[in-house]
Amino acid sequence: MLPDQPPTFRQPDPAERPWWWRLEDSAGSEVEVAGELAGQRFPSQADAESWVGEIWADLAAEGVDQVTLFEQDRQVYGPMSLHA
């Protein structure tokens, strides 16, 4: 039997990247986005926050009004508006 593939050759599992943003409309319903904006997961809270700080305008252009940060299934904070 072969050993598991090293992390560099496989997609990380949710335990390795537990931080993620739920993308929402103004009513709090989840918004589906396409491409590289969808389904992003992060190894740390700082990485997740940096990502949303860099990409918030693109998310807003896709119809996202607010975001909520999660670590696994635990809501950390939010919703946080993407509008000034």
C-alpha positions in Angstrom: 0.0 0.0 0.0 1.3 3.5 -0.9 1.4 6.3 1.7 -0.9 9.2 1.4 0.1 11.9 -1.0 2.0 14.8 0.5 0.1 18.1 0.8 1.8 19.6 -2.2 0.2 17.0 -4.5 -3.4 17.1 -3.2 -6.1 19.6 -2.3 -6.0 20.5 1.4 -8.9 19.2 3.4 -11.1 21.5 5.5 -9.1 20.7 8.7 -6.0 22.2 7.0 -7.9 25.3 5.8 -10.7 25.8 8.3 -11.3 29.5 7.6 -13.9 30.6 5.0 -16.3 33.4 4.1 -20.0 33.0 3.6 -20.9 35.4 0.8 -24.3 37.0 1.4 -26.9 39.4 -0.1 -28.3 42.2 2.1 -30.9 39.9 3.5 -28.3 37.4 4.7 -29.0 34.7 2.0 -26.0 33.0 0.6 -24.8 34.3 -2.8 -23.2 31.9 -5.4 -20.3 33.3 -7.3 -18.3 31.7 -10.1 -14.6 31.2 -10.8 -11.8 31.8 -8.4 -14.0 33.8 -6.0 -16.1 30.7 -5.1 -15.3 28.3 -2.3 -12.0 29.9 -1.1 -10.7 28.4 2.2 -7.7 29.6 4.2 -5.2 28.2 6.7 -5.5 31.2 9.1 -7.9 34.1 10.0 -5.3 36.6 8.8 -5.1 35.0 5.4 -8.9 35.0 5.1 -9.1 38.7 6.2 -6.3 39.7 3.8 -8.1 37.9 0.9 -11.4 39.7 1.5 -9.6 43.0 1.9 -8.0 42.6 -1.5 -11.0 41.2 -3.3 -14.1 42.9 -1.7 -14.8 45.1 -4.8 -14.9 42.1 -7.1 -17.2 40.3 -4.7 -19.5 43.4 -4.6 -19.5 43.5 -8.4 -20.8 39.9 -8.3 -23.7 40.8 -6.1 -22.3 40.1 -2.7 -23.4 42.7 -0.1 -21.9 41.3 3.0 -19.6 38.5 4.3 -19.5 36.4 7.4 -16.3 34.7 8.6 -16.3 31.1 9.8 -13.7 28.8 11.3 -15.0 25.3 10.3 -18.7 25.6 11.4 -18.2 28.3 14.0 -19.3 31.8 13.1 -16.4 34.1 14.1 -17.9 37.5 13.1 -20.2 39.1 10.6 -22.1 39.9 8.7 -19.7 42.7 7.5 -20.9 45.0 4.8 -18.9 45.4 1.6 -20.4 48.9 1.1 -19.0 52.1 2.6 
